[in-house]
């Protein structure tokens, strides 16, 4: 009888111990899952410096915020918007708002501006001439071929007295809106990524610092002319309507408009870009 009671007592102790283990296991697993869930991965599509530089600066800062930033460098100026619209990435950083609006209209997309980051000083460059007064009659001027940058280029040329545009067209201008072209300039519309290559063929090339810098050119030192107001074309962090207010995107926007990025532009890119945030 005594042996039987001891056996029953041992059985009860084993059951209690087993129950205790079962209670601990879910808690331990839950802690592990919660730890893993703390970090969110954000994929951001971009193209070239200084855009890639900005993302490299904020990447370790976002790590502190629980965000793992994955930078996706693409090869042309269409892929970043297509990838974002198709939810292959969470945001992109390469364009100004007029270009984004143009994409939305053409593709029935819902991309939205989140945070302007910097104003790139747009300019006209030449390998053949030292001033715009030297441009000969019939000179060829290369400009980007997308509608937003066509308008931007033509407005810059008008601001500097090279042509006149139909009143009121502003940045929606096309070549058809040129009302005065006394020197009979010709315009070569090419893809953005081809502009730098046009330096050998065209007499003047209108482009942003992102494409001029790899050639060793800066707007303040080398441009024959620059636009008078570039705030309309700030390079901007862009997301989708369905994720623009997410905590991770807002953390990204805050870091990209932070003091580290501002200092970077002031120290490294003062000649070509101006921060678009306070």
ZIGI-V726040 format. One record per pair of residues at least 4 apart in sequence whose C-alpha atoms are under 7 Angstrom apart, sorted by the first residue. I is the first residue (numbers start at 0). J is the second residue. D is the distance in Angstrom with one decimal. If there is no record, write none. Layout:
{{I & J & D} {I & J & D}}
This chain:
{{0 & 4 & 6.3} {1 & 5 & 6.3} {2 & 6 & 6.2} {3 & 7 & 6.3} {4 & 8 & 6.2} {5 & 9 & 6.2} {6 & 10 & 6.3} {7 & 11 & 6.3} {8 & 12 & 6.3} {9 & 13 & 6.3} {10 & 14 & 6.4} {11 & 15 & 6.3} {12 & 16 & 6.1} {13 & 17 & 6.1} {14 & 18 & 6.2} {15 & 19 & 6.2} {16 & 20 & 6.4} {17 & 21 & 6.3} {18 & 22 & 6.3} {19 & 23 & 6.4} {20 & 24 & 6.2} {23 & 27 & 6.3} {24 & 28 & 6.2} {25 & 29 & 5.9} {26 & 30 & 6.2} {27 & 31 & 6.5} {28 & 32 & 6.2} {29 & 33 & 6.0} {30 & 34 & 6.1} {31 & 35 & 6.3} {32 & 36 & 6.1} {33 & 37 & 6.3} {37 & 65 & 6.1} {38 & 65 & 4.5} {38 & 66 & 5.3} {38 & 67 & 6.5} {39 & 65 & 6.3} {39 & 66 & 4.8} {39 & 67 & 5.9} {40 & 66 & 5.7} {40 & 67 & 4.5} {40 & 68 & 5.9} {40 & 69 & 6.9} {41 & 66 & 6.9} {41 & 67 & 6.1} {41 & 68 & 5.0} {41 & 69 & 5.9} {41 & 89 & 6.0} {42 & 68 & 6.2} {42 & 69 & 4.7} {42 & 70 & 6.0} {42 & 71 & 6.7} {42 & 88 & 4.9} {42 & 89 & 5.2} {42 & 90 & 6.7} {43 & 69 & 6.3} {43 & 70 & 5.2} {43 & 71 & 5.8} {43 & 88 & 5.8} {43 & 89 & 5.9} {43 & 90 & 4.8} {43 & 91 & 5.0} {44 & 70 & 6.1} {44 & 71 & 4.5} {44 & 72 & 5.8} {44 & 73 & 6.7} {44 & 79 & 5.4} {44 & 88 & 6.6} {44 & 90 & 6.4} {44 & 91 & 4.5} {44 & 92 & 6.4} {45 & 50 & 6.7} {45 & 51 & 6.5} {45 & 71 & 6.2} {45 & 72 & 5.1} {45 & 73 & 6.2} {45 & 79 & 6.5} {45 & 91 & 5.8} {45 & 92 & 5.2} {45 & 93 & 5.5} {46 & 50 & 6.9} {46 & 51 & 6.8} {46 & 72 & 5.3} {46 & 73 & 5.4} {46 & 74 & 6.5} {46 & 93 & 6.3} {47 & 51 & 5.7} {48 & 52 & 5.7} {48 & 209 & 6.5} {49 & 53 & 6.3} {49 & 209 & 6.9} {50 & 54 & 6.6} {50 & 92 & 6.6} {50 & 93 & 6.5} {51 & 55 & 6.2} {52 & 56 & 6.3} {53 & 57 & 6.5} {53 & 260 & 6.4} {54 & 58 & 6.0} {57 & 61 & 6.0} {57 & 254 & 6.0} {57 & 255 & 6.4} {58 & 62 & 6.4} {58 & 68 & 5.6} {59 & 63 & 6.9} {60 & 64 & 6.9} {61 & 65 & 6.4} {61 & 66 & 5.2} {61 & 67 & 6.7} {61 & 251 & 6.9} {62 & 66 & 5.1} {62 & 67 & 5.6} {66 & 247 & 6.6} {73 & 78 & 6.7} {73 & 79 & 6.8} {77 & 81 & 6.4} {78 & 82 & 5.9} {79 & 83 & 6.2} {79 & 91 & 6.1} {80 & 84 & 6.0} {81 & 85 & 6.1} {82 & 86 & 6.1} {82 & 87 & 4.9} {82 & 88 & 5.8} {83 & 87 & 5.8} {83 & 88 & 5.0} {83 & 89 & 6.1} {83 & 90 & 6.0} {83 & 91 & 6.9} {84 & 108 & 6.4} {84 & 110 & 6.9} {89 & 238 & 6.4} {90 & 237 & 5.5} {90 & 238 & 4.4} {91 & 236 & 6.1} {91 & 237 & 5.3} {91 & 238 & 6.6} {92 & 235 & 6.1} {92 & 236 & 4.8} {92 & 237 & 6.2} {93 & 234 & 6.2} {93 & 235 & 6.9} {94 & 98 & 6.4} {94 & 99 & 6.8} {94 & 234 & 5.1} {94 & 235 & 6.0} {95 & 99 & 6.5} {95 & 232 & 5.0} {95 & 233 & 5.3} {95 & 234 & 4.6} {95 & 235 & 5.6} {96 & 100 & 6.1} {96 & 112 & 6.7} {96 & 232 & 6.6} {96 & 235 & 7.0} {97 & 101 & 6.2} {97 & 147 & 5.7} {98 & 102 & 6.4} {98 & 147 & 5.6} {99 & 103 & 6.3} {100 & 104 & 6.2} {101 & 105 & 6.2} {102 & 106 & 5.9} {103 & 107 & 5.3} {103 & 108 & 4.4} {103 & 109 & 6.1} {103 & 110 & 6.6} {104 & 108 & 7.0} {109 & 239 & 5.9} {109 & 240 & 5.8} {110 & 237 & 6.7} {110 & 238 & 5.8} {110 & 239 & 4.4} {110 & 240 & 6.1} {111 & 237 & 5.6} {111 & 238 & 5.5} {111 & 239 & 5.4} {111 & 240 & 6.0} {112 & 235 & 6.6} {112 & 236 & 6.2} {112 & 237 & 4.6} {112 & 238 & 6.5} {113 & 236 & 5.5} {113 & 237 & 5.4} {113 & 238 & 6.5} {113 & 243 & 6.7} {114 & 235 & 5.6} {114 & 236 & 5.2} {114 & 252 & 6.0} {115 & 233 & 5.8} {115 & 234 & 6.0} {115 & 235 & 4.1} {115 & 236 & 6.2} {115 & 275 & 5.8} {115 & 276 & 6.9} {116 & 233 & 6.6} {116 & 234 & 5.8} {116 & 235 & 5.4} {116 & 236 & 7.0} {116 & 255 & 6.9} {116 & 256 & 6.3} {116 & 274 & 5.9} {116 & 275 & 5.0} {116 & 276 & 6.4} {117 & 233 & 5.4} {117 & 234 & 5.4} {117 & 272 & 6.3} {117 & 273 & 5.4} {117 & 274 & 4.2} {117 & 275 & 4.4} {118 & 229 & 6.1} {118 & 230 & 6.0} {118 & 232 & 6.6} {118 & 233 & 4.4} {118 & 234 & 6.1} {118 & 272 & 5.5} {118 & 273 & 5.1} {118 & 274 & 6.2} {118 & 275 & 5.8} {119 & 207 & 6.2} {119 & 208 & 6.3} {119 & 233 & 6.7} {119 & 271 & 6.1} {119 & 272 & 4.6} {119 & 273 & 6.7} {120 & 207 & 6.3} {120 & 208 & 6.5} {120 & 218 & 6.5} {120 & 229 & 6.5} {120 & 271 & 5.6} {120 & 272 & 5.9} {121 & 206 & 5.8} {121 & 207 & 4.6} {121 & 208 & 6.8} {121 & 225 & 5.7} {121 & 226 & 5.8} {122 & 205 & 5.6} {122 & 206 & 5.8} {122 & 207 & 6.4} {122 & 218 & 5.8} {122 & 222 & 5.5} {122 & 224 & 5.6} {122 & 225 & 4.1} {122 & 226 & 6.4} {123 & 203 & 6.1} {123 & 204 & 5.3} {123 & 205 & 4.2} {123 & 206 & 6.4} {123 & 222 & 5.3} {123 & 223 & 5.6} {123 & 224 & 5.3} {123 & 225 & 6.4} {124 & 203 & 5.4} {124 & 204 & 5.2} {124 & 205 & 6.4} {124 & 221 & 6.8} {124 & 222 & 4.9} {124 & 223 & 5.8} {125 & 198 & 6.5} {125 & 202 & 5.9} {125 & 203 & 4.8} {125 & 204 & 6.4} {126 & 198 & 6.4} {127 & 202 & 6.5} {128 & 133 & 6.1} {128 & 134 & 6.9} {129 & 223 & 6.8} {130 & 223 & 5.4} {131 & 223 & 5.9} {134 & 138 & 6.3} {136 & 182 & 4.6} {136 & 183 & 5.9} {136 & 184 & 6.5} {137 & 182 & 6.2} {137 & 183 & 4.9} {137 & 184 & 4.6} {137 & 185 & 6.0} {138 & 184 & 5.0} {138 & 185 & 6.1} {138 & 202 & 5.8} {139 & 184 & 5.9} {139 & 185 & 4.7} {139 & 186 & 5.7} {139 & 187 & 6.8} {139 & 201 & 5.2} {139 & 202 & 5.3} {139 & 203 & 6.6} {140 & 184 & 6.9} {140 & 185 & 6.1} {140 & 186 & 4.9} {140 & 187 & 6.1} {140 & 201 & 5.9} {140 & 202 & 5.9} {140 & 203 & 4.7} {140 & 204 & 5.7} {141 & 186 & 5.8} {141 & 187 & 4.6} {141 & 188 & 6.0} {141 & 197 & 6.9} {141 & 201 & 6.1} {141 & 203 & 6.2} {141 & 204 & 4.7} {141 & 205 & 6.2} {142 & 149 & 6.4} {142 & 152 & 6.4} {142 & 186 & 7.0} {142 & 187 & 6.2} {142 & 188 & 5.1} {142 & 189 & 6.3} {142 & 204 & 6.3} {142 & 205 & 5.3} {143 & 148 & 5.7} {143 & 149 & 5.9} {143 & 188 & 5.4} {143 & 189 & 5.1} {143 & 190 & 5.5} {143 & 191 & 5.1} {143 & 194 & 7.0} {144 & 148 & 6.9} {144 & 149 & 6.0} {144 & 188 & 4.6} {144 & 189 & 4.9} {144 & 190 & 5.5} {145 & 149 & 6.1} {146 & 150 & 6.3} {147 & 151 & 6.3} {147 & 170 & 6.9} {147 & 171 & 6.9} {148 & 152 & 5.9} {149 & 153 & 6.2} {149 & 173 & 6.4} {150 & 154 & 6.1} {150 & 170 & 4.3} {150 & 171 & 5.2} {150 & 172 & 4.6} {150 & 173 & 6.0} {151 & 155 & 6.3} {151 & 170 & 5.4} {152 & 156 & 6.3} {152 & 205 & 6.4} {153 & 157 & 6.2} {153 & 172 & 6.9} {154 & 158 & 6.1} {154 & 169 & 6.5} {154 & 170 & 6.5} {155 & 159 & 6.4} {155 & 225 & 6.8} {155 & 226 & 4.8} {156 & 160 & 6.4} {156 & 161 & 5.3} {156 & 162 & 6.1} {157 & 161 & 5.6} {157 & 162 & 4.9} {157 & 163 & 5.4} {157 & 164 & 6.9} {159 & 224 & 7.0} {162 & 177 & 7.0} {162 & 179 & 5.5} {162 & 180 & 5.0} {163 & 177 & 5.8} {163 & 178 & 5.6} {163 & 179 & 4.8} {163 & 180 & 6.8} {164 & 176 & 5.5} {164 & 177 & 4.5} {164 & 178 & 5.3} {164 & 179 & 6.9} {165 & 176 & 5.3} {165 & 177 & 6.2} {165 & 178 & 5.9} {168 & 172 & 5.3} {172 & 176 & 5.8} {180 & 184 & 6.6} {189 & 193 & 6.3} {189 & 194 & 6.7} {190 & 194 & 6.8} {193 & 197 & 6.6} {194 & 204 & 6.8} {194 & 206 & 6.9} {195 & 210 & 6.0} {195 & 211 & 6.6} {197 & 201 & 5.6} {197 & 204 & 6.9} {198 & 204 & 6.4} {206 & 210 & 6.5} {206 & 211 & 6.8} {207 & 211 & 6.4} {208 & 212 & 5.4} {208 & 217 & 6.5} {208 & 218 & 7.0} {208 & 271 & 5.9} {211 & 215 & 6.8} {211 & 216 & 5.2} {211 & 217 & 6.6} {212 & 216 & 5.0} {212 & 217 & 6.1} {216 & 221 & 5.8} {217 & 221 & 5.5} {217 & 222 & 6.8} {217 & 270 & 6.4} {217 & 271 & 6.0} {218 & 222 & 4.6} {218 & 225 & 7.0} {218 & 270 & 6.9} {218 & 271 & 6.0} {219 & 270 & 6.0} {229 & 233 & 6.9} {233 & 275 & 6.7} {238 & 242 & 6.7} {238 & 243 & 5.4} {239 & 243 & 5.6} {243 & 248 & 6.2} {244 & 248 & 6.7} {244 & 249 & 6.4} {245 & 249 & 6.3} {246 & 250 & 6.1} {247 & 251 & 6.2} {248 & 252 & 6.2} {249 & 253 & 6.1} {250 & 254 & 6.3} {251 & 255 & 6.1} {252 & 256 & 6.2} {253 & 257 & 6.1} {255 & 260 & 6.2} {256 & 260 & 6.5} {256 & 276 & 6.3} {257 & 261 & 6.4} {258 & 262 & 6.0} {259 & 263 & 6.2} {260 & 264 & 6.4} {261 & 265 & 6.3} {261 & 274 & 6.1} {262 & 266 & 6.0} {263 & 267 & 5.7} {264 & 268 & 4.7} {264 & 269 & 5.8} {264 & 272 & 6.7} {264 & 273 & 6.9} {264 & 274 & 6.8} {265 & 269 & 4.9} {268 & 272 & 5.7} {269 & 273 & 6.6}}
